Amino acid sequence: MHLLRSNSESDFDCGYARSQQALAARASLKGARFAVVKIAFSVLVLLGSSSVTAQTKEANSKGWTVDEEGVDASAAGVEVVPDDSPIQADDSPLQEALEVAAPAAPRRTATISNRQLARNIENQFRQISEMLQREDAFSADVGELYFSYAALLLQAADYEKARDAYAYALHVEKINNGIYALEQRPALRGLFDTMFAQGKSKEFEEYLSRIVWLENQNPEQQDTYSFDLLVQVGNYFIDAFMVRPIAGETGRQYLEKAQRYLSFAVARYEHFPLSEMLMPYGEIALASTLQAKMAGRINRYTSYESPRQRSINDVENAQPSVNHMVQSFTRADYYLKRYLKKAREEDSPADQARALIQLGDLNLQFKRDSSARKYYELAWSEVEKLPADHELRHQLAKPVTLPAYFYSKTRSEVQPNRRSKLVPMTFAVKSTGKVGKVTKFDSEDENAAYFSRARRAAKKLTFRPALIDGQLVDVDELHHDVRIFLTGQPRTEASTKRNSATGESQTAPEISGATTDES
């Protein structure tokens, strides 16, 4: 998306003025086309109503049930022109009315298993049909009915018709309230949700940019309408990277987009107190940490050059990765310290403790052990000001695998799109956050064949050490499920035996050990 290139809100004005001028031209033709549109819609509504009635009778005659085949409820609806296409100022009112009212080509309808939802969709369409016979096609009441109709279609996962209905509701809002009216935001949010449900990032980014653009045209309106959307999109791109954590251009773009949206949310809404909303400081730190891990993977290559020349090339090739890691740490450290500063200004011990814990986690992951210990000790001094049963006391009393930042919105765990297995293990965690002695499996254990891979994966983990009475302590036994990625079959004793006659190895392919934290 070309918008959100920086924290400046003026970026959202680019490329949108032309479409707004076209919409203004369409609005000026409103009076001339109302009569024609009403006639065209009335004809379509009569046809659509008869189609709905026929489909309902057909469903009843076939005896469809909710549990078996469901009810086909996304029957003939009033088709509208989506609001995405450019609108010319010299359009003929008659021609445009016919384009709006003309039935579209047959579409694949969604089969709805919820009978009540099917009835609601049919009733909503019937209300639209009846209102169009009484009022003009662009009245505010018709727009509200279309908005409700679109919400039901979205709930039924009939995305094409939901988008058309939301687009028509948006068009009605523009005609009745103006092209700069904030009343357009709910319809744009519906279009955003429709595209988001389908994973169409280009489209839902565009609808989000239009919402922010409208808010920029109304600076007197101060609310948090866009905050959830910005954080939602930021988390979407973090998840997109974690599903397939590759150190390529696509992965880099995912993380940069995530940071762009999240940092924009901080710049726009940070003046709200922490008691009302928490900024996505943790999400930015997570994206930066992932970016640093990605940058740390140096791609070594084979060449015909001398060993000395290859060594020089490797060093030169590694330098950009080191710089990227420093930049990633600096960015995360900057935003977490902004969180700490804001918490101190508002005199919030709990938020100060959270910010200090996150700073400790960040430094520990970047091998800055002494700084991490200092931040953890400062965090405990703030935790002591809290009640004895506060959740932070319990969280600090046991080791936690990193990264484990405090997020502004709930983040669900995302697994890479690879075949994997969770192996339950027991091992020690040192006060430095490193994994110590790993307990071996019994020979009868079903996971014994995976022990060596899981042990290597466990050694790569970094933990926030247990903090008790302000001191970082060792934990002798921690039960933890370690994820390994499967690229072959587990190696067993039988598979390692060599055939004495042929001398061929029968060893199965090695399973590469890694964890989600290494992704």
DRENVEX-728619 format. One line per field, with one value per residue (C-alpha): residue in three letters; x, y, z; chain. Coordinates in Angstrom, 1 decimal, padded with zeros to 4 digits. Layout:
BEGIN
aa: [ALA / ...]
u: [X / ...]
v: [Y / ...]
w: [Z / ...]
ch: [A / ...]
This chain:
BEGIN
aa: [MET / HIS / LEU / LEU / ARG / SER / ASN / SER / GLU / SER / ASP / PHE / ASP / CYS / GLY / TYR / ALA / ARG / SER / GLN / GLN / ALA / LEU / ALA / ALA / ARG / ALA / SER / LEU / LYS / GLY / ALA / ARG / PHE / ALA / VAL / VAL / LYS / ILE / ALA / PHE / SER / VAL / LEU / VAL / LEU / LEU / GLY / SER / SER / SER / VAL / THR / ALA / GLN / THR / LYS / GLU / ALA / ASN / SER / LYS / GLY / TRP / THR / VAL / ASP / GLU / GLU / GLY / VAL / ASP / ALA / SER / ALA / ALA / GLY / VAL / GLU / VAL / VAL / PRO / ASP / ASP / SER / PRO / ILE / GLN / ALA / ASP / ASP / SER / PRO / LEU / GLN / GLU / ALA / LEU / GLU / VAL / ALA / ALA / PRO / ALA / ALA / PRO / ARG / ARG / THR / ALA / THR / ILE / SER / ASN / ARG / GLN / LEU / ALA / ARG / ASN / ILE / GLU / ASN / GLN / PHE / ARG / GLN / ILE / SER / GLU / MET / LEU / GLN / ARG / GLU / ASP / ALA / PHE / SER / ALA / ASP / VAL / GLY / GLU / LEU / TYR / PHE / SER / TYR / ALA / ALA / LEU / LEU / LEU / GLN / ALA / ALA / ASP / TYR / GLU / LYS / ALA / ARG / ASP / ALA / TYR / ALA / TYR / ALA / LEU / HIS / VAL / GLU / LYS / ILE / ASN / ASN / GLY / ILE / TYR / ALA / LEU / GLU / GLN / ARG / PRO / ALA / LEU / ARG / GLY / LEU / PHE / ASP / THR / MET / PHE / ALA / GLN / GLY / LYS / SER / LYS / GLU / PHE / GLU / GLU / TYR / LEU / SER / ARG / ILE / VAL / TRP / LEU / GLU / ASN / GLN / ASN / PRO / GLU / GLN / GLN / ASP / THR / TYR / SER / PHE / ASP / LEU / LEU / VAL / GLN / VAL / GLY / ASN / TYR / PHE / ILE / ASP / ALA / PHE / MET / VAL / ARG / PRO / ILE / ALA / GLY / GLU / THR / GLY / ARG / GLN / TYR / LEU / GLU / LYS / ALA / GLN / ARG / TYR / LEU / SER / PHE / ALA / VAL / ALA / ARG / TYR / GLU / HIS / PHE / PRO / LEU / SER / GLU / MET / LEU / MET / PRO / TYR / GLY / GLU / ILE / ALA / LEU / ALA / SER / THR / LEU / GLN / ALA / LYS / MET / ALA / GLY / ARG / ILE / ASN / ARG / TYR / THR / SER / TYR / GLU / SER / PRO / ARG / GLN / ARG / SER / ILE / ASN / ASP / VAL / GLU / ASN / ALA / GLN / PRO / SER / VAL / ASN / HIS / MET / VAL / GLN / SER / PHE / THR / ARG / ALA / ASP / TYR / TYR / LEU / LYS / ARG / TYR / LEU / LYS / LYS / ALA / ARG / GLU / GLU / ASP / SER / PRO / ALA / ASP / GLN / ALA / ARG / ALA / LEU / ILE / GLN / LEU / GLY / ASP / LEU / ASN / LEU / GLN / PHE / LYS / ARG / ASP / SER / SER / ALA / ARG / LYS / TYR / TYR / GLU / LEU / ALA / TRP / SER / GLU / VAL / GLU / LYS / LEU / PRO / ALA / ASP / HIS / GLU / LEU / ARG / HIS / GLN / LEU / ALA / LYS / PRO / VAL / THR / LEU / PRO / ALA / TYR / PHE / TYR / SER / LYS / THR / ARG / SER / GLU / VAL / GLN / PRO / ASN / ARG / ARG / SER / LYS / LEU / VAL / PRO / MET / THR / PHE / ALA / VAL / LYS / SER / THR / GLY / LYS / VAL / GLY / LYS / VAL / THR / LYS / PHE / ASP / SER / GLU / ASP / GLU / ASN / ALA / ALA / TYR / PHE / SER / ARG / ALA / ARG / ARG / ALA / ALA / LYS / LYS / LEU / THR / PHE / ARG / PRO / ALA / LEU / ILE / ASP / GLY / GLN / LEU / VAL / ASP / VAL / ASP / GLU / LEU / HIS / HIS / ASP / VAL / ARG / ILE / PHE / LEU / THR / GLY / GLN / PRO / ARG / THR / GLU / ALA / SER / THR / LYS / ARG / ASN / SER / ALA / THR / GLY / GLU / SER / GLN / THR / ALA / PRO / GLU / ILE / SER / GLY / ALA / THR / THR / ASP / GLU / SER]
u: [000.0 / 001.4 / -000.1 / 001.3 / 004.9 / 005.7 / 004.1 / 002.8 / -001.0 / -000.7 / 000.3 / -003.3 / -004.4 / -002.5 / -004.4 / -007.8 / -008.9 / -009.7 / -012.2 / -013.8 / -014.3 / -016.0 / -018.3 / -019.2 / -020.2 / -022.3 / -024.0 / -024.9 / -027.0 / -029.0 / -032.2 / -032.4 / -032.1 / -034.3 / -037.4 / -035.6 / -033.8 / -037.0 / -038.7 / -035.8 / -035.4 / -039.1 / -039.0 / -036.0 / -037.5 / -040.7 / -038.5 / -036.3 / -039.2 / -040.8 / -037.4 / -037.1 / -040.6 / -039.9 / -036.7 / -038.4 / -041.1 / -038.5 / -036.6 / -039.8 / -040.8 / -037.4 / -037.5 / -034.0 / -032.9 / -030.4 / -028.1 / -028.1 / -028.1 / -028.9 / -031.0 / -029.9 / -030.7 / -028.5 / -031.2 / -031.9 / -030.9 / -030.8 / -027.5 / -025.6 / -022.5 / -019.5 / -018.2 / -014.6 / -014.9 / -014.1 / -017.2 / -017.2 / -018.9 / -020.7 / -022.5 / -026.0 / -028.6 / -030.6 / -027.6 / -026.2 / -029.6 / -029.8 / -026.3 / -027.2 / -030.4 / -029.4 / -029.1 / -025.5 / -024.4 / -025.4 / -023.1 / -022.3 / -024.6 / -023.5 / -025.3 / -026.2 / -026.5 / -028.1 / -031.9 / -032.5 / -029.7 / -031.3 / -034.6 / -033.1 / -031.4 / -034.7 / -036.6 / -034.1 / -034.2 / -038.0 / -037.8 / -035.5 / -038.0 / -040.9 / -039.1 / -037.9 / -041.6 / -042.3 / -039.1 / -036.4 / -033.4 / -031.0 / -032.9 / -031.0 / -033.5 / -032.6 / -028.9 / -029.4 / -031.3 / -028.6 / -026.0 / -027.9 / -028.4 / -024.6 / -023.8 / -026.0 / -024.4 / -021.0 / -022.0 / -023.1 / -019.8 / -021.4 / -018.6 / -019.4 / -022.9 / -021.9 / -019.3 / -022.0 / -024.4 / -021.8 / -020.7 / -024.3 / -024.8 / -021.5 / -022.8 / -026.0 / -024.1 / -022.0 / -025.1 / -026.9 / -024.0 / -021.3 / -018.0 / -016.2 / -018.7 / -017.6 / -020.9 / -019.2 / -016.9 / -019.3 / -019.8 / -016.1 / -015.4 / -017.8 / -015.9 / -012.7 / -014.1 / -015.3 / -011.9 / -010.1 / -012.2 / -010.9 / -007.3 / -007.2 / -004.6 / -004.4 / -008.2 / -008.5 / -005.5 / -007.2 / -010.4 / -008.4 / -006.6 / -009.9 / -011.2 / -008.0 / -008.3 / -011.9 / -010.7 / -008.0 / -010.7 / -012.4 / -009.7 / -012.2 / -013.4 / -011.2 / -012.0 / -010.2 / -012.2 / -009.2 / -007.0 / -008.3 / -008.0 / -004.4 / -003.4 / -005.4 / -003.6 / -000.2 / -000.8 / -002.0 / 001.4 / 003.3 / 001.2 / 001.8 / 005.6 / 005.3 / 003.3 / 006.2 / 009.2 / 011.6 / 014.6 / 013.6 / 012.1 / 008.5 / 009.3 / 011.0 / 008.1 / 005.6 / 007.6 / 008.1 / 004.4 / 003.6 / 005.9 / 004.5 / 000.9 / 001.7 / 004.0 / 001.3 / -001.2 / 001.2 / 001.9 / -001.8 / -003.3 / -000.5 / -002.1 / -004.8 / -004.1 / -003.0 / -006.1 / -008.2 / -005.9 / -002.5 / -000.4 / 001.1 / 004.5 / 004.8 / 003.8 / 006.4 / 009.0 / 007.9 / 008.2 / 011.6 / 012.8 / 011.6 / 013.3 / 016.6 / 016.4 / 015.7 / 018.7 / 020.9 / 020.7 / 023.7 / 023.5 / 026.8 / 027.5 / 029.9 / 032.2 / 035.5 / 037.4 / 040.2 / 039.4 / 040.8 / 038.7 / 035.5 / 036.2 / 036.5 / 033.2 / 031.5 / 032.5 / 031.4 / 028.1 / 027.5 / 027.9 / 024.4 / 022.9 / 024.7 / 023.5 / 020.0 / 020.1 / 021.3 / 018.6 / 015.9 / 017.1 / 017.2 / 013.7 / 012.3 / 014.2 / 012.9 / 009.2 / 009.5 / 011.2 / 008.3 / 006.0 / 008.1 / 008.1 / 004.4 / 003.8 / 006.0 / 004.2 / 000.9 / 002.4 / 001.2 / 003.4 / 001.8 / 002.6 / 006.1 / 006.7 / 005.4 / 007.6 / 010.7 / 010.0 / 009.7 / 013.0 / 014.6 / 013.2 / 014.5 / 018.0 / 018.2 / 017.2 / 020.0 / 022.6 / 022.8 / 022.6 / 023.8 / 021.3 / 018.5 / 019.3 / 019.2 / 015.7 / 014.3 / 015.5 / 013.9 / 010.7 / 010.6 / 010.8 / 007.7 / 005.9 / 006.5 / 004.2 / 001.3 / -001.1 / 000.2 / -002.2 / -001.4 / -000.9 / 002.6 / 003.9 / 002.7 / 004.1 / 007.6 / 007.8 / 008.3 / 010.4 / 008.6 / 009.9 / 010.7 / 009.6 / 006.6 / 005.9 / 002.8 / 000.5 / -002.2 / -004.5 / -004.7 / -002.4 / -003.1 / -000.2 / 000.7 / 002.4 / 004.6 / 003.1 / 005.3 / 004.8 / 005.8 / 005.5 / 005.4 / 007.7 / 007.2 / 010.5 / 012.0 / 015.1 / 016.7 / 016.6 / 019.5 / 019.3 / 020.7 / 017.7 / 019.6 / 018.6 / 020.7 / 020.6 / 017.9 / 016.4 / 016.6 / 013.6 / 013.0 / 013.6 / 009.9 / 008.8 / 007.0 / 009.0 / 012.4 / 013.2 / 012.8 / 015.0 / 018.1 / 016.2 / 014.1 / 017.2 / 018.9 / 015.7 / 015.4 / 019.0 / 018.1 / 015.3 / 015.7 / 013.7 / 012.8 / 014.3 / 012.3 / 012.3 / 011.7 / 012.1 / 013.9 / 016.5 / 016.9 / 017.1 / 017.8 / 015.0 / 016.0 / 013.0 / 010.7 / 008.2 / 007.9 / 006.6 / 009.3 / 008.3 / 010.4 / 009.8 / 009.6 / 011.4 / 011.7 / 011.2 / 012.6 / 016.0 / 015.8 / 018.4 / 017.1 / 017.4 / 021.0 / 022.2 / 024.3 / 023.7 / 026.8 / 026.4 / 025.9 / 027.5 / 024.7 / 023.3 / 019.7 / 019.5 / 016.4 / 016.6 / 017.5 / 014.7 / 015.8 / 015.2 / 013.8 / 011.2 / 008.6 / 010.7 / 013.5 / 011.0]
v: [000.0 / 003.4 / 005.0 / 005.0 / 005.5 / 007.6 / 008.9 / 012.0 / 011.9 / 013.8 / 010.6 / 009.5 / 012.4 / 011.0 / 009.6 / 010.1 / 013.6 / 012.6 / 010.0 / 012.4 / 015.0 / 012.3 / 011.4 / 015.0 / 015.1 / 012.1 / 013.6 / 016.7 / 014.4 / 013.0 / 014.9 / 014.1 / 010.3 / 009.6 / 008.9 / 006.7 / 004.7 / 004.2 / 002.7 / 000.4 / -000.8 / -001.5 / -003.8 / -005.6 / -005.9 / -007.5 / -010.0 / -010.6 / -011.0 / -013.6 / -015.4 / -015.4 / -016.7 / -019.5 / -020.5 / -020.6 / -022.8 / -025.0 / -025.4 / -026.3 / -028.8 / -030.5 / -030.7 / -029.2 / -029.3 / -027.3 / -030.2 / -031.8 / -029.5 / -026.2 / -023.4 / -021.4 / -017.9 / -015.7 / -015.7 / -012.9 / -009.6 / -006.1 / -005.9 / -002.6 / -001.2 / -001.3 / 002.1 / 001.3 / 002.1 / 005.7 / 007.8 / 010.3 / 013.7 / 013.4 / 010.1 / 010.0 / 009.7 / 007.2 / 005.1 / 005.2 / 004.2 / 001.2 / 000.2 / 000.3 / -001.6 / -004.2 / -007.7 / -009.0 / -012.4 / -015.4 / -015.9 / -018.8 / -018.4 / -019.3 / -022.2 / -021.1 / -023.9 / -021.5 / -021.5 / -018.4 / -016.5 / -017.5 / -016.2 / -012.9 / -012.4 / -013.1 / -010.8 / -008.0 / -008.3 / -008.1 / -004.9 / -003.4 / -004.4 / -002.8 / 000.4 / 000.9 / 000.9 / 003.7 / 005.8 / 006.8 / 004.5 / 006.9 / 007.8 / 007.4 / 004.7 / 002.5 / 003.0 / 001.7 / -001.3 / -002.1 / -001.8 / -004.3 / -006.6 / -006.5 / -007.3 / -010.5 / -011.5 / -011.1 / -013.2 / -015.9 / -015.6 / -014.5 / -012.0 / -010.9 / -009.7 / -008.3 / -006.1 / -004.9 / -004.1 / -002.3 / -000.4 / 000.8 / 001.8 / 003.8 / 005.5 / 006.5 / 008.0 / 010.1 / 011.4 / 012.3 / 013.5 / 014.6 / 013.0 / 014.2 / 012.9 / 010.6 / 008.8 / 006.8 / 005.0 / 002.2 / 001.2 / 001.4 / -000.7 / -003.3 / -003.3 / -003.6 / -006.6 / -008.3 / -008.0 / -009.0 / -012.1 / -013.2 / -012.2 / -009.6 / -007.3 / -004.8 / -004.2 / -003.9 / -001.6 / 000.7 / 000.8 / 001.5 / 004.4 / 005.9 / 005.8 / 007.6 / 010.0 / 010.9 / 011.5 / 013.8 / 015.9 / 016.3 / 017.2 / 018.5 / 014.9 / 013.2 / 009.6 / 006.2 / 004.6 / 003.7 / 002.5 / -001.1 / -001.3 / -000.1 / -002.6 / -005.4 / -004.8 / -004.6 / -007.9 / -009.4 / -008.7 / -010.1 / -013.3 / -013.4 / -013.5 / -016.0 / -018.4 / -018.6 / -017.1 / -016.6 / -014.3 / -012.9 / -009.7 / -010.8 / -011.4 / -008.1 / -006.3 / -008.0 / -006.8 / -003.3 / -002.9 / -004.2 / -001.6 / 001.2 / 000.6 / 000.1 / 003.1 / 005.2 / 004.1 / 005.2 / 008.6 / 009.2 / 008.0 / 008.1 / 011.2 / 009.0 / 007.8 / 004.3 / 003.7 / 004.0 / 002.2 / 000.7 / 001.5 / -001.3 / -001.0 / -004.7 / -005.4 / -003.1 / -004.7 / -008.2 / -007.1 / -005.6 / -008.7 / -010.9 / -008.6 / -008.9 / -012.7 / -012.6 / -010.3 / -012.5 / -015.3 / -014.9 / -016.7 / -018.3 / -019.3 / -021.7 / -020.3 / -021.1 / -018.3 / -018.9 / -019.6 / -016.2 / -014.4 / -016.3 / -015.3 / -011.6 / -011.9 / -013.5 / -010.6 / -008.0 / -009.9 / -010.1 / -006.4 / -005.4 / -008.1 / -006.7 / -003.2 / -004.4 / -006.1 / -002.9 / -000.9 / -003.4 / -003.3 / 000.5 / 000.7 / -001.7 / 000.0 / 003.4 / 002.5 / 000.5 / 003.5 / 005.7 / 003.3 / 003.6 / 007.4 / 007.6 / 005.2 / 007.3 / 010.5 / 008.9 / 007.4 / 003.9 / 001.3 / -001.7 / -000.1 / 000.9 / -002.7 / -004.0 / -001.6 / -002.5 / -006.2 / -005.8 / -003.9 / -006.7 / -009.2 / -007.2 / -006.9 / -010.6 / -011.7 / -009.4 / -010.9 / -007.9 / -009.8 / -007.1 / -004.6 / -007.2 / -008.0 / -004.3 / -003.8 / -006.9 / -005.6 / -002.2 / -004.0 / -005.8 / -002.6 / -001.4 / -004.8 / -004.4 / -001.4 / -003.6 / -005.8 / -009.2 / -011.0 / -009.0 / -011.0 / -009.6 / -011.3 / -014.7 / -014.0 / -013.2 / -016.2 / -018.7 / -018.8 / -017.7 / -018.4 / -015.3 / -013.2 / -012.6 / -008.9 / -007.2 / -006.5 / -003.8 / -006.5 / -010.2 / -012.1 / -015.7 / -018.1 / -018.5 / -021.7 / -021.8 / -023.5 / -026.6 / -030.1 / -030.0 / -031.9 / -030.9 / -032.9 / -032.6 / -032.1 / -031.3 / -029.2 / -026.6 / -022.8 / -020.8 / -017.3 / -016.0 / -017.3 / -020.1 / -023.8 / -026.0 / -029.7 / -031.6 / -034.7 / -037.8 / -039.8 / -043.4 / -045.9 / -046.8 / -043.2 / -042.7 / -039.5 / -041.2 / -041.1 / -037.3 / -036.6 / -035.4 / -033.1 / -031.7 / -031.2 / -029.1 / -027.1 / -026.5 / -025.3 / -022.5 / -021.2 / -018.1 / -017.7 / -014.9 / -016.3 / -016.6 / -013.5 / -014.1 / -011.4 / -009.2 / -011.9 / -013.9 / -017.6 / -020.9 / -023.3 / -027.0 / -028.5 / -026.8 / -028.8 / -027.4 / -028.5 / -028.0 / -027.8 / -029.4 / -029.3 / -032.6 / -033.0 / -036.8 / -039.8 / -040.1 / -041.9 / -045.1 / -047.7 / -050.1 / -047.6 / -046.9 / -050.4 / -050.9 / -053.7 / -055.8 / -057.3 / -054.0 / -051.5 / -049.1 / -046.9 / -047.3 / -044.2 / -042.1 / -038.5 / -036.2 / -034.1 / -030.4 / -029.1 / -025.7 / -023.9 / -021.3 / -018.8 / -019.3 / -018.6]
w: [000.0 / -000.9 / 002.2 / 005.7 / 004.4 / 007.4 / 010.6 / 008.9 / 008.5 / 005.3 / 003.5 / 003.6 / 001.3 / -001.7 / -004.6 / -003.2 / -004.2 / -007.8 / -006.7 / -004.3 / -007.0 / -009.1 / -006.3 / -005.9 / -009.5 / -009.1 / -006.1 / -008.2 / -010.5 / -007.6 / -008.3 / -011.9 / -011.5 / -008.5 / -010.6 / -013.1 / -010.4 / -008.4 / -011.4 / -012.3 / -008.7 / -008.4 / -011.4 / -010.1 / -006.6 / -007.9 / -009.8 / -006.8 / -004.4 / -006.7 / -006.9 / -003.1 / -002.7 / -005.3 / -003.6 / -000.2 / -001.5 / -003.2 / 000.1 / 002.0 / -000.7 / -000.5 / 003.3 / 003.8 / 007.4 / 009.4 / 010.2 / 006.8 / 003.7 / 005.3 / 003.7 / 000.7 / 002.0 / -000.2 / -002.9 / -005.4 / -003.8 / -005.2 / -007.1 / -006.8 / -008.4 / -006.0 / -005.1 / -006.2 / -009.9 / -011.1 / -011.7 / -014.6 / -014.3 / -017.6 / -016.9 / -018.2 / -015.4 / -017.3 / -018.2 / -014.7 / -013.2 / -015.5 / -014.5 / -010.9 / -011.2 / -013.8 / -012.4 / -012.3 / -013.7 / -011.7 / -008.7 / -006.4 / -003.4 / 000.1 / 001.7 / 005.3 / 007.9 / 010.4 / 009.7 / 011.8 / 010.0 / 006.7 / 007.8 / 008.9 / 005.5 / 003.7 / 006.0 / 005.6 / 001.8 / 001.9 / 004.0 / 001.4 / -001.3 / 000.5 / 001.3 / -002.3 / -003.3 / -000.9 / -001.0 / -003.4 / -003.8 / -002.0 / 001.2 / 004.5 / 005.6 / 002.5 / 003.3 / 006.9 / 005.6 / 003.2 / 005.9 / 008.1 / 005.1 / 004.4 / 008.0 / 007.8 / 004.5 / 006.1 / 009.0 / 006.4 / 004.6 / 001.4 / 000.8 / -002.7 / -001.9 / 001.4 / -000.4 / -002.9 / -000.1 / 002.0 / -001.1 / -001.8 / 001.9 / 001.6 / -001.6 / 000.1 / 003.0 / 000.6 / -001.1 / 002.1 / 004.2 / 001.8 / 000.7 / 003.8 / 006.3 / 009.1 / 008.8 / 006.0 / 008.5 / 009.5 / 005.8 / 005.1 / 008.3 / 006.9 / 003.6 / 005.6 / 007.6 / 004.4 / 002.7 / 006.0 / 006.3 / 002.8 / 003.5 / 000.7 / 002.2 / -000.7 / -000.4 / 003.3 / 003.5 / 001.0 / 003.0 / 006.2 / 004.4 / 003.4 / 007.0 / 008.2 / 005.3 / 006.3 / 009.9 / 008.6 / 006.9 / 010.2 / 012.7 / 015.2 / 015.7 / 018.3 / 018.9 / 018.7 / 015.8 / 013.7 / 016.6 / 016.6 / 012.9 / 012.8 / 015.5 / 013.8 / 010.4 / 012.2 / 013.9 / 010.6 / 008.9 / 012.0 / 011.7 / 008.0 / 008.6 / 011.4 / 009.3 / 006.9 / 008.6 / 005.6 / 005.5 / 002.1 / 000.6 / 001.4 / 005.0 / 005.3 / 003.8 / 006.2 / 009.2 / 007.9 / 007.1 / 010.6 / 012.2 / 010.0 / 011.0 / 014.7 / 014.9 / 013.2 / 015.9 / 018.6 / 017.0 / 016.5 / 019.8 / 022.4 / 024.1 / 025.5 / 029.0 / 029.7 / 031.8 / 028.6 / 026.1 / 025.8 / 022.8 / 020.7 / 022.2 / 022.7 / 019.1 / 017.8 / 020.0 / 018.7 / 015.1 / 015.7 / 017.4 / 014.6 / 012.1 / 014.0 / 014.0 / 010.3 / 009.7 / 011.8 / 009.4 / 007.1 / 003.8 / 003.2 / -000.3 / -002.1 / -004.7 / -006.5 / -004.8 / -002.4 / 001.3 / 002.3 / -000.3 / 000.8 / 004.4 / 003.4 / 001.4 / 004.4 / 006.7 / 004.1 / 003.6 / 007.4 / 008.0 / 006.8 / 009.0 / 012.1 / 011.2 / 010.8 / 014.2 / 015.8 / 014.1 / 015.2 / 018.9 / 018.8 / 017.5 / 020.0 / 022.9 / 021.8 / 021.9 / 025.1 / 026.8 / 025.5 / 027.3 / 030.5 / 030.3 / 029.8 / 032.8 / 035.0 / 033.9 / 034.9 / 038.1 / 037.2 / 039.1 / 037.1 / 033.8 / 034.9 / 036.0 / 032.6 / 030.7 / 032.7 / 032.3 / 028.5 / 028.5 / 030.4 / 027.9 / 025.0 / 026.4 / 027.3 / 023.8 / 022.4 / 024.7 / 027.0 / 030.2 / 032.7 / 031.3 / 031.4 / 035.1 / 035.9 / 034.3 / 036.0 / 039.4 / 038.7 / 037.7 / 041.0 / 042.9 / 041.1 / 041.6 / 045.4 / 045.3 / 044.0 / 046.1 / 047.2 / 044.8 / 041.7 / 038.5 / 037.9 / 041.0 / 039.7 / 036.2 / 037.5 / 039.8 / 037.0 / 033.8 / 030.6 / 027.1 / 025.1 / 023.3 / 025.7 / 025.5 / 026.9 / 023.9 / 023.4 / 022.0 / 022.6 / 020.3 / 019.5 / 019.0 / 015.4 / 014.1 / 011.0 / 008.0 / 008.4 / 009.8 / 013.4 / 016.7 / 020.4 / 022.6 / 026.4 / 028.1 / 031.5 / 031.8 / 034.1 / 033.4 / 034.7 / 036.1 / 032.8 / 030.9 / 029.2 / 029.2 / 031.5 / 032.0 / 030.0 / 031.5 / 029.3 / 028.3 / 029.3 / 026.6 / 026.6 / 026.1 / 022.8 / 022.2 / 022.8 / 019.1 / 019.0 / 022.1 / 020.4 / 018.1 / 020.9 / 023.1 / 020.4 / 019.9 / 023.7 / 023.9 / 021.4 / 023.6 / 025.8 / 028.9 / 031.2 / 034.4 / 037.6 / 039.7 / 043.4 / 046.1 / 043.5 / 042.8 / 039.5 / 040.5 / 038.9 / 038.3 / 038.5 / 036.7 / 034.2 / 032.2 / 028.7 / 025.4 / 022.8 / 019.1 / 016.5 / 012.7 / 010.9 / 007.6 / 007.7 / 009.9 / 013.5 / 013.8 / 015.7 / 016.7 / 014.1 / 011.3 / 012.0 / 011.5 / 008.4 / 006.0 / 006.4 / 002.9 / 001.0 / 003.4 / 002.7 / 005.5 / 006.4 / 008.5 / 008.0 / 007.1 / 010.1 / 011.6 / 011.8 / 015.3 / 015.7 / 017.8 / 017.1 / 019.0 / 016.4 / 013.6]
ch: [A / A / A / A / A / A / A / A / A / A / A / A / A / A / A / A / A / A / A / A / A / A / A / A / A / A / A / A / A / A / A / A / A / A / A / A / A / A / A / A / A / A / A / A / A / A / A / A / A / A / A / A / A / A / A / A / A / A / A / A / A / A / A / A / A / A / A / A / A / A / A / A / A / A / A / A / A / A / A / A / A / A / A / A / A / A / A / A / A / A / A / A / A / A / A / A / A / A / A / A / A / A / A / A / A / A / A / A / A / A / A / A / A / A / A / A / A / A / A / A / A / A / A / A / A / A / A / A / A / A / A / A / A / A / A / A / A / A / A / A / A / A / A / A / A / A / A / A / A / A / A / A / A / A / A / A / A / A / A / A / A / A / A / A / A / A / A / A / A / A / A / A / A / A / A / A / A / A / A / A / A / A / A / A / A / A / A / A / A / A / A / A / A / A / A / A / A / A / A / A / A / A / A / A / A / A / A / A / A / A / A / A / A / A / A / A / A / A / A / A / A / A / A / A / A / A / A / A / A / A / A / A / A / A / A / A / A / A / A / A / A / A / A / A / A / A / A / A / A / A / A / A / A / A / A / A / A / A / A / A / A / A / A / A / A / A / A / A / A / A / A / A / A / A / A / A / A / A / A / A / A / A / A / A / A / A / A / A / A / A / A / A / A / A / A / A / A / A / A / A / A / A / A / A / A / A / A / A / A / A / A / A / A / A / A / A / A / A / A / A / A / A / A / A / A / A / A / A / A / A / A / A / A / A / A / A / A / A / A / A / A / A / A / A / A / A / A / A / A / A / A / A / A / A / A / A / A / A / A / A / A / A / A / A / A / A / A / A / A / A / A / A / A / A / A / A / A / A / A / A / A / A / A / A / A / A / A / A / A / A / A / A / A / A / A / A / A / A / A / A / A / A / A / A / A / A / A / A / A / A / A / A / A / A / A / A / A / A / A / A / A / A / A / A / A / A / A / A / A / A / A / A / A / A / A / A / A / A / A / A / A / A / A / A / A / A / A / A / A / A / A / A / A / A / A / A / A / A / A / A / A / A / A / A / A / A / A / A / A / A / A / A / A / A / A / A / A / A / A / A / A / A / A / A / A / A / A / A / A / A / A / A / A / A / A / A / A / A / A / A / A / A / A / A / A / A / A / A / A / A / A / A / A / A / A / A / A / A / A]
